[in-house]
């Protein structure tokens, strides 16, 4: 861009010199410039605005001004693409920068006036060097020193970190912020209590058992009191409702463990508590305590109703204990026998059917076997050791007076239950879930 006040003289067109080529010849009659050493030569000056630009030609470089040549106007603005020196690293490709280029002091001033290059403003496109500069070698680094090893990936660093944090490693082991406590039988009891009280089958079975025991016991006491005659044993009919109530306790004992096998919950239980003996013991304790408390309370109400409504001799302390606590223990141990059967069979329907047959089938078969002389001794033994006869013996009203009496039926049932639970424990430890 030229000043509007003074027209710019038209310089002679010339060809751009390639890098490394000879400089263009000065015009005739012009004095030759003083010779300069190659190291002291100024940088190539930007090309002034040409009146007739030629397309597709690289920007030309103008030689230093000669004495006696055409005068150039000071303050000329030009647009130039300037190649950066090869030793200037670290700049991004395509960087646009605006710089003010001053005239070199070594160039002589023309007599006509100030040089054109003084105060020239150029707009250039900076390009990166063709060859990236090499990092200078550190003085302490040896030439034969091998290259540093590449950093390992996170997958390769994980085993090393775990080994360092292990018992024999240098780093401290990981400590969880969550408090960790050793599990014991109390935790297993809390878990089993939560499970048995949170299912609806427990409420239904125990509710029906209480209703049958108390309801049928009160009906029997009312019927006997209406006869207006004294009886030899006051508690002789107090176990009728309890016999039907055992049919509700048996499914509860079976479902305490067989339901977990059916739903797959047993895997979670044994994962949380790997000690299988502890799991079975916790189930047995919770089931026994719940059944014993409810049965004892309900039988105590029935015994009090019989003692107050029926005319007869006052019951002794042993009779009271066997009719209340003894009945509760018998039903609770019977529920543990059902738990052992459920652990062995691991099937709800099969275990419940087996326990129902154990309670009812001996008495029913013995009734049909009494008609045969050869089978009569077997039929009497089946009746004496059956569950209904054992409950009657606890209340001093057994079917067979020659059979077990007093606390003997309870001891027999305890022995059978211990054997079944021992087999259930062995099967639980040996078999997979």
C-alpha positions as CSV (number, residue, x, y, z in Angstrom):
1,X,0.0,0.0,0.0
2,X,1.4,3.4,-1.0
3,X,0.8,6.8,0.2
4,X,-2.0,8.7,-1.6
5,X,-0.1,12.0,-1.6
6,X,2.8,10.8,-3.8
7,X,2.7,8.3,-6.6
8,X,5.0,5.3,-6.3
9,X,7.6,4.9,-9.1
10,X,7.3,1.8,-11.2
11,X,10.3,-0.5,-10.6
12,X,11.5,-2.7,-13.4
13,X,10.0,-6.2,-13.2
14,X,12.4,-9.0,-12.3
15,X,12.3,-12.7,-11.6
16,X,12.4,-14.0,-8.1
17,X,15.5,-15.7,-7.3
18,X,15.4,-19.2,-5.9
19,X,17.2,-19.9,-2.7
20,X,20.9,-20.4,-3.3
21,X,20.8,-18.7,-6.8
22,X,22.8,-15.6,-7.8
23,X,21.4,-12.2,-6.9
24,X,19.9,-10.1,-9.7
25,X,22.1,-7.7,-11.7
26,X,21.8,-4.0,-10.7
27,X,20.8,-1.5,-13.4
28,X,23.4,-0.1,-15.7
29,X,25.3,2.9,-14.5
30,X,24.5,2.2,-10.8
31,X,27.6,2.0,-8.6
32,X,28.3,-1.4,-7.2
33,X,27.5,-1.9,-3.5
34,X,30.3,-2.4,-1.2
35,X,31.3,-6.0,-0.7
36,X,30.2,-7.5,2.5
37,X,31.2,-10.7,4.3
38,X,28.6,-13.5,4.0
39,X,28.2,-13.5,7.8
40,X,27.4,-9.7,7.8
41,X,24.9,-9.7,5.0
42,X,21.5,-8.4,6.1
43,X,18.4,-10.5,5.9
44,X,16.5,-10.5,2.7
45,X,14.1,-7.6,2.6
46,X,10.4,-8.0,1.9
47,X,9.1,-7.5,-1.6
48,X,7.3,-4.2,-2.2
49,X,3.8,-4.0,-3.7
50,X,4.2,-4.7,-7.4
51,X,1.8,-2.8,-9.7
52,X,1.2,-5.9,-11.9
53,X,1.2,-9.0,-9.6
54,X,1.8,-12.3,-11.4
55,X,-0.4,-15.2,-10.3
56,X,0.9,-18.5,-9.0
57,X,4.4,-17.2,-8.3
58,X,6.1,-17.2,-4.9
59,X,6.9,-13.9,-3.3
60,X,10.1,-12.4,-4.6
61,X,12.9,-11.1,-2.4
62,X,14.2,-7.6,-3.2
63,X,18.0,-7.0,-2.9
64,X,19.3,-4.3,-0.7
65,X,18.8,-0.7,-2.1
66,X,21.5,0.5,-4.3
67,X,23.0,4.0,-4.4
68,X,21.7,6.0,-7.3
69,X,18.6,3.8,-7.9
70,X,15.0,4.9,-7.8
71,X,13.9,6.4,-4.5
72,X,11.4,4.4,-2.4
73,X,8.8,6.0,-0.2
74,X,9.1,5.6,3.5
75,X,6.2,4.0,5.4
76,X,5.2,1.6,2.7
77,X,2.9,-1.3,3.9
78,X,3.3,-4.7,2.2
79,X,2.0,-8.2,2.7
80,X,4.6,-10.9,2.7
81,X,4.8,-14.7,3.4
82,X,8.1,-15.0,5.2
83,X,9.9,-18.3,5.7
84,X,11.1,-18.6,9.3
85,X,14.7,-19.6,10.0
86,X,15.2,-23.3,10.4
87,X,16.5,-22.9,13.9
88,X,13.2,-21.5,15.3
89,X,11.4,-24.6,16.8
90,X,8.3,-24.9,18.9
91,X,5.8,-22.9,16.9
92,X,2.6,-24.4,15.5
93,X,1.9,-24.7,11.8
94,X,-0.1,-21.9,10.2
95,X,0.6,-19.3,12.9
96,X,-0.3,-15.8,11.8
97,X,1.8,-13.0,13.4
98,X,2.1,-9.3,12.8
99,X,5.5,-7.9,13.3
100,X,7.4,-4.6,12.7
101,X,10.6,-5.2,10.7
102,X,13.3,-2.6,11.0
103,X,15.8,-1.9,8.3
104,X,19.3,-3.3,8.9
105,X,21.8,-0.8,9.9
106,X,24.5,-2.2,7.7
107,X,22.6,-1.2,4.5
108,X,23.6,2.3,3.2
109,X,20.9,4.9,2.9
110,X,20.1,6.2,-0.6
111,X,20.7,9.9,-1.3
112,X,17.2,10.5,-2.4
113,X,15.6,10.0,1.0
114,X,14.7,7.5,3.7
115,X,14.6,3.8,2.6
116,X,11.4,2.1,1.9
117,X,12.1,-0.7,4.4
118,X,12.3,1.5,7.4
119,X,9.3,0.8,9.7
120,X,7.8,-1.8,7.3
121,X,4.8,-3.8,8.7
122,X,4.5,-7.4,7.4
123,X,1.9,-10.0,7.9
124,X,3.4,-13.5,7.6
125,X,2.3,-17.1,7.8
126,X,4.7,-19.0,10.1
127,X,5.4,-22.6,9.1
128,X,7.0,-25.3,11.1
129,X,10.5,-26.4,10.2
130,X,10.8,-29.4,7.9
131,X,13.0,-31.4,10.3
132,X,12.3,-31.3,14.0
133,X,15.1,-30.0,16.1
134,X,17.0,-32.6,18.1
135,X,17.3,-32.3,21.8
136,X,20.7,-31.4,22.9
137,X,22.5,-34.1,24.7
138,X,23.0,-33.5,28.4
139,X,26.5,-33.3,29.5
140,X,26.0,-35.9,32.2
141,X,24.3,-38.3,29.8
142,X,26.6,-40.8,28.2
143,X,26.3,-41.5,24.4
144,X,26.0,-45.3,25.0
145,X,23.2,-44.9,27.6
146,X,20.2,-47.0,26.5
147,X,16.8,-45.5,26.0
148,X,14.4,-45.3,28.9
149,X,11.8,-48.1,29.2
150,X,8.3,-47.3,28.1
151,X,5.8,-46.9,31.0
152,X,3.7,-50.0,31.8
153,X,0.0,-50.1,31.1
154,X,-2.5,-50.0,34.0
155,X,-3.2,-53.7,33.6
156,X,0.5,-54.5,34.1
157,X,0.8,-52.2,37.1
158,X,-2.2,-53.7,39.0
159,X,-0.4,-57.0,40.0
160,X,2.6,-55.1,41.1
161,X,0.5,-52.8,43.2
162,X,-1.3,-55.7,44.9
163,X,2.0,-57.4,45.6
164,X,3.4,-54.2,47.1
165,X,0.3,-53.9,49.3
166,X,0.3,-57.5,50.4
167,X,1.6,-58.9,53.7
168,X,5.2,-59.1,52.4
169,X,5.1,-55.9,50.4
170,X,6.6,-52.5,51.2
171,X,3.3,-50.6,50.9
172,X,0.7,-50.8,53.7
173,X,-2.2,-53.3,53.2
174,X,-5.6,-51.9,52.2
175,X,-7.9,-51.2,55.2
176,X,-11.6,-51.1,54.5
177,X,-13.5,-48.1,56.1
178,X,-16.4,-50.5,56.8
179,X,-16.0,-52.2,60.2
180,X,-15.4,-55.9,59.8
181,X,-16.4,-58.3,62.6
182,X,-16.0,-62.0,62.9
183,X,-19.4,-63.7,62.5
184,X,-20.7,-65.9,65.2
185,X,-23.8,-67.9,66.2
186,X,-25.6,-64.7,67.2
187,X,-25.5,-63.3,63.7
188,X,-26.9,-66.6,62.3
189,X,-29.7,-66.5,64.9
190,X,-30.6,-63.0,64.0
191,X,-30.7,-63.9,60.3
192,X,-32.9,-67.0,60.9
193,X,-35.2,-65.0,63.2
194,X,-35.7,-62.4,60.5
195,X,-36.5,-65.0,57.9
196,X,-38.9,-67.0,59.9
197,X,-40.9,-64.0,61.2
198,X,-41.0,-62.2,57.9
199,X,-42.8,-65.0,55.9
200,X,-46.6,-65.4,55.9
201,X,-46.5,-69.2,56.3
202,X,-45.2,-68.8,59.9
203,X,-48.2,-66.6,60.9
204,X,-50.7,-68.9,59.2
205,X,-49.4,-72.2,60.6
206,X,-48.9,-71.0,64.1
207,X,-52.2,-69.1,64.1
208,X,-54.1,-72.2,63.0
209,X,-52.3,-74.3,65.6
210,X,-53.3,-71.9,68.4
211,X,-56.8,-71.8,67.2
212,X,-57.1,-75.6,67.0
213,X,-55.4,-76.2,70.4
214,X,-57.3,-73.6,72.4
215,X,-60.6,-74.0,70.5
216,X,-60.9,-77.7,70.6
217,X,-59.6,-77.8,74.2
218,X,-62.3,-75.4,75.4
219,X,-65.0,-77.4,73.5
220,X,-63.8,-80.6,75.1
221,X,-63.8,-79.0,78.6
222,X,-67.3,-77.6,78.1
223,X,-68.6,-81.0,76.9
224,X,-67.1,-82.9,79.8
225,X,-68.3,-80.3,82.4
226,X,-71.8,-80.7,81.1
227,X,-71.9,-84.4,82.1
228,X,-72.2,-83.5,85.8
229,X,-70.0,-86.3,86.9
230,X,-66.5,-86.3,88.2
231,X,-63.6,-87.7,86.2
232,X,-60.4,-89.5,87.3
233,X,-58.0,-87.4,85.3
234,X,-58.8,-83.7,84.8
235,X,-56.3,-83.3,81.9
236,X,-57.4,-86.5,80.1
237,X,-59.0,-84.7,77.2
238,X,-56.8,-81.6,77.0
239,X,-54.6,-83.0,74.3
240,X,-57.2,-83.5,71.6
241,X,-56.7,-80.1,70.1
242,X,-52.9,-80.3,70.5
243,X,-52.9,-83.5,68.3
244,X,-54.5,-81.5,65.5
245,X,-52.2,-78.6,66.2
246,X,-49.1,-80.8,65.5
247,X,-50.3,-81.1,61.9
248,X,-49.6,-77.4,61.5
249,X,-46.3,-77.4,63.3
250,X,-44.8,-80.1,61.0
251,X,-45.1,-78.0,57.8
252,X,-43.5,-75.1,59.6
253,X,-40.5,-77.2,60.5
254,X,-40.1,-78.6,57.0
255,X,-40.5,-75.2,55.3
256,X,-37.8,-73.6,57.5
257,X,-35.2,-75.1,55.3
258,X,-36.9,-76.7,52.3
259,X,-38.3,-73.4,51.1
260,X,-34.7,-72.1,50.7
261,X,-33.8,-75.0,48.5
262,X,-36.9,-74.4,46.4
263,X,-36.2,-70.7,45.9
264,X,-32.4,-70.9,45.8
265,X,-32.0,-68.8,48.9
266,X,-29.9,-71.5,50.4
267,X,-27.0,-70.4,48.2
268,X,-27.1,-66.9,49.7
269,X,-27.4,-68.3,53.2
270,X,-24.4,-70.5,52.9
271,X,-22.4,-67.8,51.2
272,X,-23.1,-65.4,54.0
273,X,-22.4,-68.1,56.6
274,X,-20.1,-70.8,55.1
275,X,-20.3,-72.9,58.3
276,X,-23.2,-75.2,57.5
277,X,-23.4,-76.6,61.0
278,X,-23.9,-73.1,62.3
279,X,-26.7,-72.5,59.8
280,X,-28.5,-75.7,60.8
281,X,-28.0,-75.0,64.5
282,X,-29.4,-71.5,64.2
283,X,-32.5,-72.8,62.3
284,X,-33.0,-75.5,65.0
285,X,-32.7,-73.0,67.9
286,X,-35.1,-70.4,66.4
287,X,-37.7,-73.0,65.4
288,X,-37.5,-74.8,68.7
289,X,-37.8,-71.6,70.8
290,X,-40.7,-70.2,68.7
291,X,-42.7,-73.4,68.7
292,X,-42.1,-74.2,72.4
293,X,-43.2,-70.7,73.6
294,X,-46.4,-70.7,71.6
295,X,-47.3,-74.3,72.4
296,X,-46.6,-73.9,76.1
297,X,-48.7,-70.7,76.3
298,X,-51.7,-72.3,74.5
299,X,-51.6,-75.6,76.4
300,X,-51.4,-73.6,79.7
301,X,-54.7,-71.9,78.8
302,X,-56.3,-75.2,78.0
303,X,-55.1,-76.8,81.2
304,X,-56.3,-73.9,83.3
305,X,-59.8,-74.2,81.6
306,X,-60.0,-77.9,82.2
307,X,-58.9,-77.6,85.8
308,X,-61.5,-74.9,86.5
309,X,-64.5,-76.4,84.5
310,X,-64.1,-80.2,85.1
311,X,-65.1,-81.8,88.4
312,X,-62.3,-84.1,89.5
313,X,-59.3,-84.5,91.8
314,X,-56.9,-81.6,91.9
315,X,-54.0,-82.2,89.5
316,X,-50.5,-82.6,91.0
317,X,-47.5,-80.5,90.2
318,X,-46.1,-83.2,87.9
319,X,-49.3,-83.4,86.0
320,X,-49.4,-79.7,85.5
321,X,-45.8,-79.7,84.3
322,X,-46.3,-82.5,81.9
323,X,-49.6,-81.1,80.6
324,X,-48.0,-77.7,79.9
325,X,-44.2,-77.7,79.6
326,X,-44.1,-81.4,78.6
327,X,-46.6,-80.8,75.8
328,X,-44.7,-77.7,74.6
329,X,-41.4,-79.6,74.6
330,X,-42.9,-82.6,72.7
331,X,-44.4,-80.4,69.9
332,X,-41.1,-78.4,69.7
333,X,-39.0,-81.5,69.4
334,X,-41.4,-82.8,66.8
335,X,-40.8,-79.6,64.7
336,X,-37.1,-80.3,64.9
337,X,-37.8,-83.8,63.5
338,X,-39.6,-82.1,60.6
339,X,-36.6,-79.8,60.2
340,X,-34.3,-82.8,59.9
341,X,-36.6,-84.5,57.4
342,X,-36.6,-81.3,55.3
343,X,-32.8,-81.1,55.3
344,X,-32.5,-84.7,54.2
345,X,-35.1,-84.7,51.5
346,X,-34.7,-81.0,50.4
347,X,-38.2,-81.1,49.0
348,X,-41.2,-79.5,50.7
349,X,-44.0,-81.7,49.5
350,X,-42.0,-84.9,50.0
351,X,-40.8,-84.0,53.5
352,X,-44.3,-82.9,54.7
353,X,-45.9,-86.1,53.3
354,X,-43.2,-88.2,55.1
355,X,-43.8,-86.5,58.4
356,X,-47.6,-86.8,58.1
357,X,-47.3,-90.5,57.5
358,X,-45.0,-90.8,60.6
359,X,-47.6,-89.1,62.8
360,X,-50.8,-90.6,61.5
361,X,-50.0,-93.8,59.6
362,X,-48.9,-96.0,62.5
363,X,-52.2,-95.5,64.3
364,X,-54.3,-96.1,61.2
365,X,-52.5,-99.3,60.2
366,X,-52.6,-100.7,63.7
367,X,-56.5,-100.4,63.7
368,X,-56.7,-102.7,60.7
369,X,-53.9,-105.1,62.0
370,X,-55.7,-105.7,65.4
371,X,-58.2,-108.1,63.7
372,X,-55.3,-110.5,62.9
373,X,-54.0,-112.7,65.7
374,X,-50.5,-112.9,64.2
375,X,-50.2,-109.2,63.6
376,X,-51.7,-108.1,66.9
377,X,-48.4,-107.7,68.8
378,X,-47.0,-105.6,66.0
379,X,-50.2,-103.5,66.0
380,X,-50.0,-102.9,69.8
381,X,-46.3,-101.8,69.5
382,X,-47.2,-99.4,66.8
383,X,-50.0,-97.8,68.9
384,X,-47.9,-97.6,72.0
385,X,-45.1,-95.6,70.3
386,X,-47.3,-93.5,68.1
387,X,-47.5,-89.7,68.4
388,X,-51.2,-89.7,69.6
389,X,-50.5,-92.3,72.3
390,X,-47.5,-90.4,73.4
391,X,-49.4,-87.1,73.8
392,X,-52.1,-89.1,75.8
393,X,-49.4,-90.5,78.0
394,X,-48.2,-87.0,78.9
395,X,-51.7,-86.2,80.1
396,X,-52.2,-89.6,81.9
397,X,-54.7,-90.8,79.3
398,X,-52.9,-93.2,77.0
399,X,-54.6,-95.8,74.7
400,X,-52.3,-98.6,75.9
401,X,-51.6,-98.6,79.6
402,X,-48.6,-101.0,79.0
403,X,-46.7,-98.5,76.8
404,X,-44.5,-95.6,77.7
405,X,-45.8,-93.3,80.4
406,X,-44.9,-90.1,82.2
407,X,-41.8,-88.4,80.6
408,X,-40.8,-91.5,78.6
409,X,-42.6,-90.5,75.3
410,X,-40.7,-87.3,75.3
411,X,-37.3,-89.0,75.8
412,X,-38.0,-91.4,73.0
413,X,-38.9,-88.6,70.6
414,X,-35.7,-86.7,71.6
415,X,-33.6,-89.8,70.8
416,X,-35.2,-90.2,67.4
417,X,-34.8,-86.5,66.6
418,X,-31.1,-86.5,67.6
419,X,-30.4,-89.3,65.1
420,X,-32.3,-87.6,62.3
421,X,-30.6,-84.2,62.9
422,X,-27.2,-85.9,62.9
423,X,-27.9,-87.5,59.5
424,X,-29.2,-84.1,58.3
425,X,-25.9,-82.4,59.4
426,X,-23.8,-85.0,57.7
427,X,-25.8,-84.7,54.5
428,X,-25.6,-80.9,54.6
429,X,-21.8,-81.0,54.9
430,X,-21.3,-83.6,52.3
431,X,-23.7,-82.6,49.5
432,X,-23.5,-79.5,47.4
433,X,-26.3,-77.0,47.3
